């Protein structure tokens, strides 16, 4: 039997270890679907192409395989732009396969024909068009290798529909497929740079480690912890690095973040960018006088926005392990850590008092705290939204690495439900709990249908305040009580939507009911949604300055040092 180029491409995906394709069908990619049937590649079909790419993104983060999405031409491809930009900003490797009008119809005004490569090139590592069916495997192999190379990110490969249908090699033949992409190993640090970094670490009185998502891609969580414990330095993580150091570890002092960074004489920045999350590496976020050691596998990130004292291009794990061996273990206590722990503990205690609120409507902080408490060990948490995300970050602590997902540095709302679905595909036996705002949920609500159809028993908890919370309260602060516009929503009965789509749904209005409702959702055995009525006037930690001007409303005091 002879297969077309679509079969050849799917055969290469299988050789690369790809077992699942996130997709929404269309005529331009029909040969790929047909080939998946024969190759045993699972197709998780979604309700919007944007969700397919979000799912490929999350799948890559939570599995040891490459997330792959496949969409049809024209609007199918253009619908993925936001999701691709989200993955690009987060440095998440994935492959997007796109359909394309037939080659012989280029520039004739064919159905759904647009310059897709030009549209996607700025938000991908590369965007390519395959013009010869026999080269499909070559492009897929190269795309997966590039997606995982420093800096990781999405790669787009489009295949015109007539190219997909070109006769190819016999199905399953090895002649036209390639060995799986060999991803980069663990390149170690330059010895001279390592020695200079070790000298700075040895001489530092107040060192701080800042770790990002690259620690996870490198599988370097144990190396990070060993290095931190050896030099007795606190570890702060970006949202994409959460869980790298367990909550409760004596060097996890996130609630004292501003105190630690403001007083640091050395900051070791590991596998994260000097973007807005770190104040671009500049004062006041990082002190001008602080010495900086930067470790990153991507050369273009070294010395970007902040000139460092030592910039080491190396795998995070290899560099941390080598650096730990190059310095003497710290045996004397660091006095400033006592003050940091005191500030951290005080902020946590203040937060705990706020989270214990019995107010009705339910306070979002109480909601997040009770959901986190009700979730079993090992749960993968997904947070999505603006208002609810700012509360959830304060009290939802993953108990290990690779168990936390949020919109990431691009700040894209609507990722929660697709991320949760992908998490359940990647880890079928692991509990997955998503906390979403009602505004964010509306963006991809029909992906609950995807969860039902594919039997993905996730738990979705909705903070339903019938508003775009941060924006609503910002308008009240900035423009006045009578200048609210475009920020109010209806009180949607999301629980009934879930029931109508074939899942479990219930509504909660009392604080004491949150934990038991989440427990029932976890036991439901089907996709479940808990619709919690929350207070739209609760002041988000991310609200614009000046909230105290609003009559009868006082700003929350959270963490004391700024959010983690």
C-alpha positions in Angstrom: 0.0 0.0 0.0 1.3 3.5 -0.9 0.5 6.4 1.3 0.4 10.1 0.5 2.6 12.8 2.0 0.0 13.1 4.8 0.8 9.5 5.8 4.5 10.3 5.6 4.2 13.2 7.9 2.2 11.3 10.5 4.7 8.4 10.3 7.4 11.0 11.2 5.3 12.3 14.1 5.1 8.8 15.4 8.9 8.4 15.1 9.2 11.6 17.1 7.2 10.1 19.9 4.0 12.1 19.2 0.9 10.2 20.4 -1.8 12.9 20.3 -2.8 15.7 18.0 -4.9 18.6 19.2 -6.9 19.8 16.3 -10.1 21.2 14.7 -10.8 19.5 11.4 -11.0 21.0 7.9 -10.8 19.9 4.3 -7.3 21.2 3.8 -5.9 18.7 6.4 -8.1 15.7 5.7 -5.2 13.4 4.7 -3.5 14.0 8.1 -6.7 12.8 9.9 -6.9 9.7 7.7 -3.3 8.9 8.4 -3.8 9.3 12.1 -6.4 6.5 12.0 -3.8 4.1 10.6 -0.9 5.3 12.7 -2.8 5.2 16.0 -2.3 8.9 16.7 -5.1 10.1 19.0 -6.9 13.2 17.8 -8.3 15.4 20.5 -10.7 17.6 18.5 -11.6 21.0 20.0 -14.2 23.7 19.4 -11.8 26.5 18.4 -8.3 26.4 16.9 -7.0 28.8 19.6 -7.8 26.0 22.1 -5.9 23.4 20.1 -2.7 25.4 20.3 -3.2 26.2 24.0 -3.6 22.5 24.6 -0.4 21.7 22.7 1.4 24.3 24.8 0.2 22.9 28.1 0.8 19.3 26.9 4.5 20.2 26.2 4.9 21.7 29.6 3.5 18.7 31.4 4.7 15.8 29.4 8.0 14.6 28.0 6.7 14.8 24.5 6.2 17.6 22.0 2.7 19.2 21.9 1.4 19.2 18.3 -1.6 21.1 17.0 -3.1 20.8 13.5 -5.5 23.3 11.9 -7.0 24.0 8.5 -6.1 26.8 6.2 -7.1 30.5 6.4 -9.3 31.2 9.4 -8.1 27.9 11.0 -4.6 29.2 11.0 -5.4 32.8 11.9 -7.5 31.7 14.8 -4.3 30.4 16.4 -2.4 33.7 16.6 -3.1 34.6 20.2 -2.3 31.1 21.4 0.9 31.0 19.4 1.9 34.4 20.9 1.2 33.0 24.4 3.5 30.0 23.8 6.1 32.2 22.2 6.2 34.6 25.2 6.4 31.6 27.6 9.2 29.9 25.7 7.1 26.7 25.3 8.0 24.3 22.5 5.2 23.1 20.2 4.6 22.3 16.5 1.7 23.7 14.6 0.8 22.0 11.4 -1.4 24.2 9.1 -3.3 23.5 5.9 -2.8 25.7 2.9 -4.5 26.3 -0.5 -3.1 24.1 -3.4 0.2 25.3 -4.8 -1.3 25.6 -8.3 -3.8 28.1 -6.9 -1.3 30.4 -5.2 -2.1 34.1 -5.9 -5.3 33.2 -7.7 -7.7 34.0 -4.9 -8.3 30.5 -3.7 -10.6 29.6 -0.8 -9.1 30.6 2.6 -5.8 31.6 1.0 -3.8 34.2 2.9 -0.1 34.7 3.6 -0.1 32.6 6.7 3.7 32.4 7.0 4.0 36.2 7.1 1.3 36.4 9.8 2.9 33.8 12.1 6.6 34.5 11.6 6.8 37.2 14.3 5.3 34.9 17.0 7.1 31.6 16.1 10.7 30.5 16.0 10.2 29.7 12.3 7.4 29.5 9.8 7.8 27.3 6.8 5.9 26.1 3.7 6.4 22.6 2.4 6.4 22.5 -1.4 7.4 18.8 -2.0 5.5 15.9 -0.4 8.7 13.8 -0.1 10.2 16.4 2.3 7.3 16.5 4.8 9.2 14.3 7.3 12.3 16.4 6.9 10.4 19.6 7.9 8.7 18.0 10.8 11.9 16.6 12.1 13.6 20.0 11.8 10.7 21.8 13.4 10.6 19.6 16.5 14.4 20.0 16.9 14.1 23.8 16.6 11.1 24.0 18.9 13.2 22.5 21.7 16.4 24.3 21.0 17.3 27.5 23.0 15.1 29.5 23.4 12.2 26.9 23.2 9.1 28.1 21.4 6.5 27.3 18.7 7.3 26.4 15.1 4.8 26.5 12.3 4.8 24.2 9.2 2.2 24.6 6.6 1.5 22.0 3.9 -0.6 22.9 0.8 -3.4 20.4 0.4 -2.2 19.2 -3.0 1.3 18.6 -1.5 -0.4 16.6 1.3 -2.0 14.4 -1.3 1.2 13.7 -3.3 2.0 10.0 -3.5 4.7 9.1 -1.2 6.6 6.1 0.2 4.9 2.9 1.3 3.1 3.4 4.6 5.5 2.7 7.5 8.6 2.6 5.3 11.7 4.0 6.9 13.2 5.3 3.6 11.5 8.7 3.7 11.2 9.2 7.4 14.1 10.4 9.6 15.4 9.3 13.0 13.8 11.3 15.8 15.2 14.7 16.4 18.1 14.5 18.8 17.6 17.3 21.2 20.5 19.2 22.8 22.1 17.6 25.8 23.3 19.4 28.9 26.1 21.7 27.8 28.1 22.7 30.8 29.5 26.1 31.8 32.8 27.6 30.6 35.3 26.9 33.4 36.6 30.4 33.6 33.1 31.9 33.9 32.2 29.3 36.4 35.2 30.2 38.6 34.3 33.9 38.4 30.7 33.1 39.4 31.9 30.9 42.3 34.0 33.8 43.5 31.0 36.1 43.6 28.9 33.5 45.4 31.6 32.9 48.0 31.9 36.6 48.7 28.2 37.4 48.9 26.5 38.2 52.2 23.0 38.4 50.9 22.6 36.2 47.8 19.2 35.6 46.2 18.4 33.0 43.5 15.7 33.8 40.9 14.6 30.8 38.9 12.4 30.6 35.8 10.8 28.1 33.4 14.1 27.0 32.0 14.8 25.1 35.3 11.8 22.9 34.4 12.8 22.4 30.8 16.3 21.3 32.0 14.8 19.0 34.7 17.0 20.9 37.1 14.8 21.2 40.2 17.0 18.9 42.3 20.1 20.9 41.2 18.4 24.2 42.1 17.5 22.9 45.5 20.9 21.5 46.2 22.7 24.7 45.2 20.4 26.9 47.2 20.8 24.7 50.3 24.6 24.6 49.9 25.0 28.4 49.8 21.9 29.1 52.0 20.3 31.5 49.6 16.5 32.1 49.3 14.9 31.1 46.0 12.3 33.2 44.2 10.6 31.9 41.1 8.6 33.3 38.3 5.1 31.9 37.8 6.4 29.5 35.1 8.9 28.2 37.7 6.5 27.7 40.6 7.0 24.5 42.5 10.7 24.3 41.9 11.2 24.7 45.6 8.4 23.2 47.7 6.1 25.5 49.8 7.3 25.4 53.4 10.9 24.9 52.5 13.0 27.3 54.7 14.5 29.0 51.6 11.1 29.5 49.9 10.4 33.0 51.2 8.2 34.4 48.4 6.2 36.7 50.8 9.4 38.6 51.4 10.3 39.0 47.8 10.7 42.8 47.7 12.7 42.8 50.9 15.0 40.1 49.5 15.6 41.6 46.1 15.9 45.1 47.5 18.7 44.0 49.9 20.5 41.5 47.8 24.2 42.0 47.1 24.2 39.1 44.6 21.4 37.8 42.4 21.8 34.5 40.6 19.3 34.6 37.7 18.7 31.1 36.4 16.9 30.4 33.1 14.5 33.3 33.0 14.3 36.5 31.0 14.9 40.0 32.2 11.4 41.0 31.1 8.7 43.0 33.0 8.4 40.2 35.6 11.9 41.1 36.8 11.5 44.8 36.1 13.8 44.3 33.1 16.6 43.6 35.5 16.9 47.2 36.5 16.3 49.3 39.6 14.2 49.4 41.6 13.4 45.7 41.1 17.0 44.7 41.1 19.4 47.0 42.9 22.0 48.9 40.8 24.7 47.8 43.3 23.8 44.1 43.2 26.2 41.8 41.4 24.4 39.7 38.8 25.3 36.1 37.7 23.1 35.0 34.8 22.7 31.4 33.6 20.8 30.8 30.4 21.1 28.3 27.5 20.0 31.0 25.0 22.8 33.3 24.1 20.5 36.1 23.0 19.1 36.4 26.6 22.5 36.9 28.2 23.0 40.6 29.2 19.7 41.6 27.6 18.3 44.7 29.4 20.8 44.3 32.3 24.6 44.0 31.9 25.6 41.2 34.2 28.9 40.5 36.1 29.0 36.9 34.8 26.9 35.6 32.0 27.1 31.8 31.6 25.6 30.1 28.5 24.8 26.6 29.8 22.1 24.2 30.7 20.5 25.2 34.0 21.0 21.9 35.6 24.6 21.4 34.5 25.5 25.0 35.5 23.9 24.7 39.0 25.5 21.4 39.7 28.9 22.6 38.7 28.5 25.8 40.6 27.5 23.9 43.7 30.7 21.9 43.5 32.8 25.0 43.0 31.7 26.7 46.2 32.2 25.8 49.8 29.1 24.8 51.8 27.7 27.6 53.9 28.0 26.8 57.6 27.4 30.1 59.2 23.9 31.5 59.4 22.9 34.5 57.2 21.5 37.1 59.7 19.3 38.8 57.0 17.4 35.6 56.4 16.0 35.8 60.0 14.5 39.2 59.1 13.2 37.8 55.7 11.5 34.8 57.4 9.9 37.1 60.0 8.5 39.3 57.2 7.4 36.2 55.2 5.7 34.7 58.2 3.9 37.9 59.1 2.7 38.3 55.6 1.4 34.7 55.5 -0.4 35.2 58.8 -2.1 38.3 57.6 -3.1 36.6 54.4 -4.5 33.6 56.4 -6.7 36.0 58.3 -8.0 37.6 55.2 -8.6 34.2 53.6 -10.7 33.1 56.5 -13.4 35.6 55.6 -17.0 34.3 56.0 -18.4 37.2 54.0 -21.2 36.8 51.5 -20.8 37.1 48.5 -17.8 34.9 48.9 -14.4 36.6 49.0 -12.2 35.4 46.1 -9.3 34.8 48.5 -11.5 32.4 50.6 -12.5 30.6 47.4 -8.9 30.0 46.3 -7.8 29.0 49.8 -10.6 26.4 50.2 -10.1 25.0 46.7 -6.3 24.6 47.3 -7.1 22.8 50.6 -9.7 20.5 49.1 -7.4 19.4 46.2 -5.5 16.1 46.9 -1.6 15.9 46.9 -0.1 16.0 43.5 -2.8 18.1 41.9 -2.0 20.1 38.8 -3.4 23.6 39.4 -4.4 25.9 36.5 -5.2 29.5 37.2 -6.9 31.7 34.6 -8.2 35.3 34.7 -7.2 38.7 35.9 -8.9 39.3 39.2 -9.0 35.7 40.4 -5.5 35.0 39.2 -4.1 37.8 41.5 -5.8 36.1 44.5 -5.0 32.6 43.5 -1.3 33.2 43.2 -1.2 34.1 46.9 -2.7 30.9 48.3 -2.5 28.1 45.6 0.9 26.5 46.1 1.8 23.4 44.0 3.4 20.7 46.1 6.1 20.0 43.4 7.4 21.1 40.0 5.4 20.8 36.9 2.1 21.2 38.7 1.2 24.8 38.1 0.0 26.6 34.9 -1.2 30.1 34.4 -1.4 32.6 31.5 2.3 33.3 31.7 4.1 36.4 30.7 1.8 37.2 27.7 -1.1 37.5 30.1 -3.6 35.8 27.8 -7.0 35.1 29.4 -9.0 32.1 28.3 -6.2 29.5 28.6 -7.5 27.8 31.7 -10.0 25.3 30.3 -7.7 24.3 27.4 -4.7 24.0 29.7 -6.7 21.9 32.1 -7.9 19.6 29.4 -4.4 19.1 28.1 -3.1 18.5 31.6 -5.6 15.6 31.9 -4.5 14.2 28.5 -0.8 14.4 29.6 -1.4 13.0 33.0 -4.6 10.9 33.0 -4.3 9.7 36.6 -3.4 13.1 38.1 -6.1 15.4 39.6 -6.5 18.6 37.6 -8.2 21.6 39.2 -8.6 24.9 37.3 -9.7 28.1 39.0 -11.0 30.6 36.5 -12.7 33.9 36.5 -16.1 34.1 34.8 -14.8 36.6 32.2 -11.9 34.4 31.2 -14.0 31.3 31.1 -16.3 32.9 28.6 -13.5 33.0 26.0 -13.2 29.2 25.7 -16.3 27.9 27.6 -17.2 25.4 24.8 -14.0 23.5 25.6 -16.0 22.1 28.4 -17.7 20.1 25.7 -14.2 18.9 24.6 -13.6 17.7 28.1 -16.9 15.8 28.1 -16.5 14.3 24.6 -12.9 13.1 25.4 -13.8 12.0 28.9 -11.3 14.3 30.7 -12.6 14.5 34.3 -11.1 17.9 35.2 -12.5 20.1 38.0 -13.3 23.7 37.0 -14.0 26.2 39.7 -15.5 29.5 38.5 -15.2 32.7 40.5 -18.5 34.2 39.3 -18.7 37.9 40.2 -20.5 38.9 37.0 -17.8 41.4 36.2 -14.4 42.0 34.8 -13.2 42.6 38.3 -9.9 44.4 38.1 -11.2 46.7 35.3 -14.5 47.4 37.0 -12.8 48.5 40.2 -10.1 50.4 38.3 -12.8 52.4 36.5 -14.4 53.3 39.9 -11.0 54.4 41.2 -9.7 56.3 38.1 -12.9 57.8 36.7 -15.6 57.6 39.4 -18.5 55.5 40.5 -20.7 56.7 37.7 -18.1 56.1 35.0 -18.4 52.3 34.8 -18.7 50.9 31.3 -18.1 47.6 29.5 -17.0 45.8 32.7 -20.3 44.3 33.9 -21.4 40.8 33.0 -24.6 38.8 33.6 -24.9 36.3 36.4 -24.4 33.3 34.2 -25.4 29.9 35.6 -22.2 28.1 34.6 -23.3 25.1 36.6 -26.3 24.6 34.3 -24.1 25.1 31.3 -21.9 22.2 32.5 -24.9 20.0 33.1 -26.3 20.8 29.7 -23.0 19.8 28.1 -23.0 16.4 29.9 -20.9 17.2 32.9 -21.3 17.7 36.7 -22.3 21.2 37.8 -23.3 22.8 41.0 -23.5 26.4 42.4 -22.1 27.6 45.7 -23.1 30.7 47.6 -21.9 29.9 51.1 -18.2 29.9 52.1 -18.6 26.7 54.1 -19.8 24.9 51.0 -16.8 25.4 48.9 -14.6 22.5 50.0 -17.4 19.9 50.0 -18.5 21.0 46.6 -15.0 20.6 45.2 -14.8 17.2 46.9 -18.0 16.1 45.0 -16.6 17.4 41.8 -13.4 15.5 42.3 -15.4 12.3 42.9 -17.8 12.9 40.0 -15.8 10.9 37.4 -16.8 13.3 34.7 -15.8 16.9 33.8 -17.1 19.0 36.7 -17.8 22.7 37.2 -18.4 24.4 40.6 -19.9 27.8 40.1 -19.1 30.0 43.1 -20.7 33.4 43.5 -18.0 35.9 44.6 -17.8 39.5 45.6 -17.2 41.9 42.6 -16.1 44.7 45.0 -13.2 42.6 46.5 -10.1 44.6 45.8 -7.6 42.7 43.7 -3.9 42.8 44.8 -3.2 44.0 41.2 -5.6 46.9 41.3 -4.3 50.2 40.2 -3.1 52.6 42.9 -5.4 54.8 44.8 -8.1 52.3 45.8 -8.4 53.9 49.2 -10.1 56.8 47.5 -13.1 54.6 46.8 -15.8 55.3 49.5 -16.3 52.5 52.0 -13.7 50.3 50.3 -10.3 49.5 51.7 -7.5 47.8 49.7 -6.4 44.4 50.7 -3.0 44.1 52.4 -1.6 41.0 50.8 1.9 39.6 51.4 3.1 42.9 52.7 6.0 42.8 50.2 4.0 42.5 47.0 2.7 39.4 45.3 5.0 36.4 44.8 
